Amino acid sequence: MKKPDNLILIIFGASGDLASRKLIPALFSLKLQELLPEKMMILGAGRFHFTDEEFREKMVESIKSFSEEKELDDQKTESFAALLSYIRVDYNDSRDFGELKKKLYEVDKSHSTGGNYIFYMATPPGVYKTISENLAGAGLADQSEGFRIFIYEKPFGNDLESAMNLNHILHEMIGEDQIYRIDHYLGKETVQNILVTRFANGIFEPLWNRNYIHRVEITSSESIGVEERGSYYDSSGALRDMVQNHLLQMTGLTAMEPPSSLEPDAVRNEILKILQSLQPVREEDVPQQVIRGQYTGSLIRGECVPGYREEKDVAADSMTETYVAMKFFINNWRWGGVPFYIRTGKRMPARVTEIVIYFKRTPHHLFQRVEKVLTSNMLIIRIQPDEGILFKFDMKEPGSGFKIKNVNMDFHYKDLADTRVPSAYERLLYDVMTGDSTLFARNDEVETAWKFIDPIQLAWKNNPEIKLYGYPAGTWGPSNANEIIEGCGLDWRFPCKNLTDDSSFCEL
Ligand code: BG6
């Protein structure tokens, strides 16, 4: 793999959770794999005061707590820590950006980092605009002496209007090719593997359409609650936090046409077409098509778990959804009439992300089934954990007559390679440094996704009588979500953390 050009990476919000849990451990892993530039410095920037030494110590602690690398030793962490320094920046004070510019100039001279800068906004989204304006005001968007890249974490806006405004403001200062909008799900190996599964194997393509597929289900469940993020989450909710970005991007990859090449825009154009083909959910259909829920306090494995409204920084009468299940259609030739079901929630029984393709049943049932329920062929693409692919199909049970049983054929990603699967942030940071924007959301994708989400958000706002169902923490969400599945006796799959099991009996 090629080494990126020399550069300085500036992380705004460097003392925050994202930097310590994800970015710094990912950069550390890239360093161990020798995938950082020959000459690179990482400059933490933020509102708090740290000396360089204090910042380095803090980041080494983060690596010890959150790195996925097995063999950590002082020599490795110290040689990484030597790349780090820190500057205090008040995001609202343009003079501080003048100081930042001076500091970058000095670091660049002393470490020969090639005059290239990447700015990573790992801050609350409310300050993206101010930071970007101040960077541009200080002349730090100008690319005459090296490249200038701007990375924005999600959420990018909180509705269509705010996303358009932010895009508009950024485009007045920087080009779209300088902007990288992170959706970390796109950095997951197994999400990229959707493309390989579909487009490297000839057997799937002829079946991948309305003639053979009955329905598609995408689940992204989490066992954790909102943890320390109550104040952000309470103004966001599951629809904005997970559906607008991660789940719609996964829908795009599952449903898109084959791209003409793997060029960033070829892939992104196909995802965009799917987002543009989503049939809008009308206000009057929201109660039937979109189920929202909020977790309530419960006892999980002997431990009392607070309800969402009891969480820190959450309003005691909060109407924010921590669970969403919805049905929608994609209006194009491939998918006309095929329902897509997506669901996401916090405090569910397991952390699982998977895509389930349900194939249509045979038109005539010849055989007697061992199980009472009629099953269909299913292809399950497991994004996490126990990453892999499972195909479920019917086989004859040994013995007289034709009794059939649904069986599994499974592939586990861990069997493919002996090495650790790189984290999403490793992949994304490496891609930014090497200038590959394929796995980043383009402005039109983000806006089109908001266009689909906004009417639902608005319907909830305008019609408080639309029910917000409670569900006990540790369960699969409100049972009303089962009612949105079309067809007698059909239900969601209830996955376990191990790919091959589902239903009530899961390995703990
Ligand atoms: C983030 C959301 O984008 O994704 C979080 O803001 C969520 O609320 C997280 O917990 C889930 O990511 P992962 O990689 O753990 O599935």
Residues whose N, C-alpha, C, O or C-beta is under 5 A from the ligand:
A	BS01	BG6	D241
